[in-house]
Amino acid sequence: MKKVEARLRKLGYPLDFRKLKAVERVPLNFSYSVVLVAREVFNWRDSDIFDMGNNAPEYSFVVKMAMKYLLSTKKNF
Protein backbone atom coordinates (compact mmCIF):
# COMPACT_ATOMS: atom_id res chain seq x y z
CA MET A 1 0.00 0.00 0.00
CA LYS A 2 2.97 2.30 0.53
CA LYS A 3 3.76 1.97 -3.18
CA VAL A 4 0.19 2.98 -4.06
CA GLU A 5 0.36 5.95 -1.67
CA ALA A 6 3.69 7.07 -3.15
CA ARG A 7 2.38 6.79 -6.70
CA LEU A 8 -0.78 8.74 -5.82
CA ARG A 9 1.35 11.45 -4.18
CA LYS A 10 3.27 11.83 -7.47
CA LEU A 11 -0.05 12.24 -9.29
CA GLY A 12 -1.17 14.96 -6.87
CA TYR A 13 -3.48 12.87 -4.70
CA PRO A 14 -1.79 12.65 -1.29
CA LEU A 15 -3.36 9.87 0.73
CA ASP A 16 -2.73 7.98 3.95
CA PHE A 17 -4.81 4.80 3.94
CA ARG A 18 -4.41 4.44 7.71
CA LYS A 19 -6.31 7.70 8.27
CA LEU A 20 -9.30 6.74 6.12
CA LYS A 21 -12.38 5.45 7.90
CA ALA A 22 -14.59 2.71 6.48
CA VAL A 23 -17.61 4.98 6.07
CA GLU A 24 -15.72 8.13 5.03
CA ARG A 25 -16.76 9.65 1.73
CA VAL A 26 -14.11 10.37 -0.88
CA PRO A 27 -14.56 11.93 -4.32
CA LEU A 28 -15.44 9.38 -6.99
CA ASN A 29 -12.50 10.32 -9.21
CA PHE A 30 -10.23 9.67 -6.24
CA SER A 31 -11.59 6.13 -5.87
CA TYR A 32 -10.98 5.49 -9.57
CA SER A 33 -7.44 6.78 -9.23
CA VAL A 34 -6.72 4.39 -6.37
CA VAL A 35 -7.96 1.40 -8.38
CA LEU A 36 -6.02 2.40 -11.50
CA VAL A 37 -2.80 2.98 -9.57
CA ALA A 38 -3.23 -0.28 -7.64
CA ARG A 39 -3.83 -2.07 -10.95
CA GLU A 40 -0.50 -0.81 -12.22
CA VAL A 41 1.44 -1.38 -8.99
CA PHE A 42 0.12 -4.90 -8.35
CA ASN A 43 0.00 -5.94 -12.03
CA TRP A 44 -3.71 -6.71 -11.87
CA ARG A 45 -5.58 -7.73 -15.00
CA ASP A 46 -8.97 -6.32 -15.96
CA SER A 47 -10.55 -9.59 -14.88
CA ASP A 48 -9.05 -9.19 -11.38
CA ILE A 49 -10.71 -5.80 -10.99
CA PHE A 50 -13.98 -7.15 -12.40
CA ASP A 51 -13.93 -10.04 -9.91
CA MET A 52 -13.15 -7.65 -7.08
CA GLY A 53 -16.21 -5.59 -8.00
CA ASN A 54 -18.42 -8.67 -8.17
CA ASN A 55 -17.26 -9.82 -4.74
CA ALA A 56 -17.52 -6.41 -3.04
CA PRO A 57 -21.14 -6.83 -1.87
CA GLU A 58 -20.21 -10.10 -0.17
CA TYR A 59 -17.70 -8.33 2.06
CA SER A 60 -19.35 -4.92 2.40
CA PHE A 61 -19.84 -3.77 6.00
CA VAL A 62 -23.11 -2.10 5.09
CA VAL A 63 -24.48 -5.21 3.42
CA LYS A 64 -23.47 -7.36 6.38
CA MET A 65 -25.19 -5.02 8.82
CA ALA A 66 -28.30 -4.85 6.67
CA MET A 67 -28.49 -8.63 6.46
CA LYS A 68 -27.92 -8.97 10.18
CA TYR A 69 -30.48 -6.44 11.42
CA LEU A 70 -32.99 -5.81 8.65
CA LEU A 71 -33.76 -9.41 7.84
CA SER A 72 -34.19 -10.57 11.41
CA THR A 73 -37.54 -9.57 12.89
CA LYS A 74 -36.49 -10.95 16.26
CA LYS A 75 -33.51 -8.54 16.44
CA ASN A 76 -35.62 -5.66 15.20
CA PHE A 77 -38.02 -6.03 18.12
C-alpha positions as CSV (number, residue, x, y, z in Angstrom):
1,M,0.0,0.0,0.0
2,K,3.0,2.3,0.5
3,K,3.8,2.0,-3.2
4,V,0.2,3.0,-4.1
5,E,0.4,6.0,-1.7
6,A,3.7,7.1,-3.2
7,R,2.4,6.8,-6.7
8,L,-0.8,8.7,-5.8
9,R,1.3,11.5,-4.2
10,K,3.3,11.8,-7.5
11,L,0.0,12.2,-9.3
12,G,-1.2,15.0,-6.9
13,Y,-3.5,12.9,-4.7
14,P,-1.8,12.6,-1.3
15,L,-3.4,9.9,0.7
16,D,-2.7,8.0,4.0
17,F,-4.8,4.8,3.9
18,R,-4.4,4.4,7.7
19,K,-6.3,7.7,8.3
20,L,-9.3,6.7,6.1
21,K,-12.4,5.5,7.9
22,A,-14.6,2.7,6.5
23,V,-17.6,5.0,6.1
24,E,-15.7,8.1,5.0
25,R,-16.8,9.6,1.7
26,V,-14.1,10.4,-0.9
27,P,-14.6,11.9,-4.3
28,L,-15.4,9.4,-7.0
29,N,-12.5,10.3,-9.2
30,F,-10.2,9.7,-6.2
31,S,-11.6,6.1,-5.9
32,Y,-11.0,5.5,-9.6
33,S,-7.4,6.8,-9.2
34,V,-6.7,4.4,-6.4
35,V,-8.0,1.4,-8.4
36,L,-6.0,2.4,-11.5
37,V,-2.8,3.0,-9.6
38,A,-3.2,-0.3,-7.6
39,R,-3.8,-2.1,-10.9
40,E,-0.5,-0.8,-12.2
41,V,1.4,-1.4,-9.0
42,F,0.1,-4.9,-8.4
43,N,0.0,-5.9,-12.0
44,W,-3.7,-6.7,-11.9
45,R,-5.6,-7.7,-15.0
46,D,-9.0,-6.3,-16.0
47,S,-10.5,-9.6,-14.9
48,D,-9.1,-9.2,-11.4
49,I,-10.7,-5.8,-11.0
50,F,-14.0,-7.2,-12.4
51,D,-13.9,-10.0,-9.9
52,M,-13.2,-7.6,-7.1
53,G,-16.2,-5.6,-8.0
54,N,-18.4,-8.7,-8.2
55,N,-17.3,-9.8,-4.7
56,A,-17.5,-6.4,-3.0
57,P,-21.1,-6.8,-1.9
58,E,-20.2,-10.1,-0.2
59,Y,-17.7,-8.3,2.1
60,S,-19.3,-4.9,2.4
61,F,-19.8,-3.8,6.0
62,V,-23.1,-2.1,5.1
63,V,-24.5,-5.2,3.4
64,K,-23.5,-7.4,6.4
65,M,-25.2,-5.0,8.8
66,A,-28.3,-4.9,6.7
67,M,-28.5,-8.6,6.5
68,K,-27.9,-9.0,10.2
69,Y,-30.5,-6.4,11.4
70,L,-33.0,-5.8,8.7
71,L,-33.8,-9.4,7.8
72,S,-34.2,-10.6,11.4
73,T,-37.5,-9.6,12.9
74,K,-36.5,-10.9,16.3
75,K,-33.5,-8.5,16.4
76,N,-35.6,-5.7,15.2
77,F,-38.0,-6.0,18.1
